[in-house]
Structures are given as C-alpha cells and as structure tokens.
Amino acid sequence: MDENTLGIIAGVLTSISMIPQLIKVIRDKNVEDLSWIMIIVLICGLSLWVWYGIIKNELPIILSNAFAVLVNLTLLLCFILFRKKS
C-alpha cells in the first residue's frame, strides 16, 4: 500500500472517530459521561499534529487533524452548553 494512501485512510478513520459521540451528545443533549479534561487534552494533541503537519508540509496530516480539532471543539462547546449547572 502506498504511504500516502495509508496516511489518508488513517487520517480519515481517526478524524471521524468522535463523530458518533458528537451525534449522540447533540441528539440527547446529555454530556454527563464526557470528560472535559480528555476533550481538552485531545484538542491540544490534535492541534500539535496540525502544527507538525504544517512544518512537514504534509496535507493529509494537516487536513485530518484540523477536521478532528473542529469536531472536538464542537463537542467541547456542547459540553459547555448542555452540562447541568450545580
């Protein structure tokens, strides 16, 4: 398998991995089982991957991780909006 194809497949799979969670959160408006710390750490890690991709000029790394950052930022926004105030 070509390394670019491998990178694109890996990027697509990891980028879409949180979409089912995001759909469930939006549908149920329930974020009780989410860890905001995990989401923030993941966003930081993904952002560093985007930066790395920019440095290395690797479009599959940039695009897949930038998309994943957007998905996880949306999940974090949902966490903020839907959490129960105590």
C-alpha positions as CSV (number, residue, x, y, z in Angstrom):
1,M,0.0,0.0,0.0
2,D,1.2,3.5,-0.9
3,E,2.3,5.5,2.1
4,N,0.1,8.5,1.1
5,T,-2.9,6.2,0.8
6,L,-2.1,4.7,4.2
7,G,-1.9,8.2,5.7
8,I,-5.2,9.3,4.2
9,I,-7.0,6.2,5.4
10,A,-5.6,6.5,8.9
11,G,-6.4,10.3,8.9
12,V,-10.0,9.7,7.8
13,L,-10.6,7.0,10.4
14,T,-9.2,8.9,13.3
15,S,-10.9,12.1,12.2
16,I,-14.3,10.6,12.1
17,S,-13.9,8.6,15.3
18,M,-15.6,11.2,17.5
19,I,-18.5,11.9,15.2
20,P,-20.8,9.2,16.7
21,Q,-20.1,10.7,20.1
22,L,-20.9,14.2,18.9
23,I,-24.1,13.0,17.2
24,K,-25.2,11.2,20.4
25,V,-24.5,14.3,22.5
26,I,-26.4,16.6,20.2
27,R,-29.3,14.2,19.9
28,D,-29.6,13.5,23.7
29,K,-28.3,16.9,24.9
30,N,-26.5,14.9,27.7
31,V,-22.8,15.3,28.5
32,E,-22.7,13.8,31.9
33,D,-20.5,10.9,30.8
34,L,-18.0,13.1,28.9
35,S,-14.7,14.1,30.4
36,W,-13.9,17.8,29.6
37,I,-10.3,17.2,30.5
38,M,-10.0,14.4,27.9
39,I,-11.6,16.6,25.3
40,I,-9.2,19.5,26.0
41,V,-6.1,17.2,26.0
42,L,-7.3,15.7,22.7
43,I,-7.8,19.1,21.2
44,C,-4.3,20.1,22.3
45,G,-2.7,16.9,20.9
46,L,-4.6,17.2,17.6
47,S,-3.6,20.9,17.3
48,L,0.0,19.9,17.7
49,W,-0.4,17.3,14.9
50,V,-1.8,20.1,12.7
51,W,1.3,22.2,13.5
52,Y,3.6,19.2,12.8
53,G,1.8,18.7,9.5
54,I,2.3,22.3,8.6
55,I,6.1,22.1,9.5
56,K,6.4,18.9,7.4
57,N,4.1,20.2,4.7
58,E,2.0,17.0,4.9
59,L,-1.5,17.8,3.7
60,P,-3.1,14.5,4.9
61,I,-1.8,15.2,8.5
62,I,-3.0,18.8,8.4
63,L,-6.5,18.2,7.0
64,S,-7.4,15.1,9.0
65,N,-6.2,16.6,12.3
66,A,-7.7,20.0,11.6
67,F,-11.1,18.3,10.9
68,A,-10.7,16.4,14.2
69,V,-9.9,19.6,16.1
70,L,-13.2,21.1,14.7
71,V,-15.2,18.0,15.7
72,N,-13.7,18.1,19.2
73,L,-14.2,21.8,19.6
74,T,-17.8,21.3,18.7
75,L,-18.0,18.5,21.3
76,L,-16.4,20.9,23.9
77,L,-18.9,23.6,23.0
78,C,-21.8,21.1,23.5
79,F,-20.3,20.1,26.9
80,I,-20.3,23.8,27.9
81,L,-23.9,24.3,26.6
82,F,-25.5,21.1,27.9
83,R,-23.8,20.5,31.2
84,K,-26.1,20.6,34.2
85,K,-25.3,23.6,36.4
86,S,-24.9,22.6,40.0
